[in-house]
Amino acid sequence: MTPGDAHLPAGTAVGVIDGLGRRSLVQAWGERWASAPDHPTVFDDAAGWVTAAELEQRTRTVAGRMAAAGLHPGDRVLLSAPASIDLVVAHIAALRLGAVVVPANTAYLERELAHLVHDAAPSLAVVASDEQARWIAAAGGDDAAVIVGTDVALPDGPDPAWLDGVGSEDPALLAYTSGTTGAPKGALLTHGNLLSSVEALGLAWRWTPDDRLILPLPLFHMHGLGVALHGALTAGGSIVLRRAFDAADSLDAVAAHHGTQFFGVPTMWGRLAASGRIDELAALRVGVSGSAPLDPGLHATIAERTGHALLERYGMTETVILTSNPYDGDRRPGSVGLPVPGVELRLAEGTAEIEVRGPNVFAGYWQRPDATAASFHDGWFRTGDVGAFDDDGYLRIVGRTKELIISGGYNVYPREVEDVLRTHPAVLDAAVVGLPHPEWGEQVVAAVEGPGGPADVAALLELTRAQLASYKRPKRIVFVDALPRNALGKVTKAEVAPLLA
């Protein structure tokens, strides 16, 4: 497989690919609701099931309230609350009005929330707590109407004339990057960007109205919101929301609701595997893992216990989904598979940075023209990830260009070193970073999560001596109780370095 080649699943119709994302999300959803009004669509423990017709009416009502409060197309709406039907209703209502949703991590503290308020300048904020409301006010968000409670308890208003009037090119989501390095940037995605990606997943994952997705992921991140929720609504399937992840609760929900799909991050899959009940997931049609690398050993354990290989995929805030292991075919541990329909992918000459283009790729960073220009090369989006193809065109993520360590003039990709460390039984996870060194520029050091002691450190040093060139080997290894992670379980490298300094 050579750099610059584009890969599409065998049998994909070009005409279908060309038509991806030609409508808005709300147009696609409205068609689904009208075709099957009695279909159970969204569930939470507090409200039970909401049908398609009920979801349409409830979102229409809340859209009328938002419009009566002065919301117009293009205005930003900040949403921050645990997953619930009310939150889903508020999200859809804002989109039906042509507003731009700004999902905010529920774990954000005052400084982090203030950054979003300053940057996005929302006209409306719907939050879960009085404390969040105070923080928004303190950040200078006085121009924003702040509502505590996702039921959006505002006076009712008439249906606005512009309800459901948005098109594929209109902005829908201002999703902020995880901010593992520097201040988070807002990626502005259109209705067409978001719809094209979930339409592609409908093809790639055989998503149908008969599917019932059990979802413990939060609705402020692209995995839970842009993939899971939007995908289920677009496919006409059903979705069972969980407020938070708990292995026993998730397994109980699969059984109680006859779930056919489960989407999670590797940390969740690890806890499910350790629960002693992982074999209960044999009833699923498909399990999907994403947002962080999945350990090949965990992949093998789940396949052995359930009879199903997890379907690992690769996506970004700026692009939603880019690649996936095939639904029909070999699902390879350590690989993120092949491009989904409509996505073109290549590796840049010299650096092997993954570059992509397609209808799913975002319009640019909010009010950051310099950052937007730097992120594109000849019309291809530069992901910042470094990749490699195997002989069959499957993609592996081997590192991050921004995490590149240069030691003695040699390039070291942390992912390669981390993968070696993870093979040792004392290591639950590993994070490799570069620290300044007076002679080599940077030296390779590692924090490993696990219960190990001095003997294990010695064993790990020996392991790396046997498998890595000398310049790639960690000069120091420190065991920690837990690596710092964001809300989706992804290790935050900026917080690892102080543990090793």
Secondary structure, 3 states (H helix, E strand, C coil): CCCCCCCCCCCCCHHHHHCCCCCCHHHHHHHHHHHCCCCEEEEECCCEEEEHHHHHHHHHHHHHHHHHCCCCCCCEEEEECCCCHHHHHHHHHHHHCCCEEEECCCCCCHHHHHHHHHHHCCCEEEECCHHHHHHHHHCCHHHCEEEECCCCCCCCCCCCCCCCCCCCCCEEEEEECCCCCCCCCEEEEEHHHHHHHHHHHHHHCCCCCCCEEEECCCCCCCHHHHHHHHHHHHHCCEEEECCCCCHHHHHHHHHHCCCCEEEECHHHHHHHHHCCCHHHHHHCCEEEECCCCCCHHHHHHHHHHHCCCCEEEEEECCCEEEEECCCCCCCCCCCCEEECCCCEEEECCCCCEEEEECCCCCCEECCCHHHHHHCEECCEEEEEEEEEECCCCCEEEEEEHHHCEEECCEEECHHHHHHHHCCCCCCCEEEEEEEEECCCEEEEEEEEECCCCHHHHHHHHHHHHHHCCHHHCCCEEEEECCCCECCCCCECHHHHHHHHC
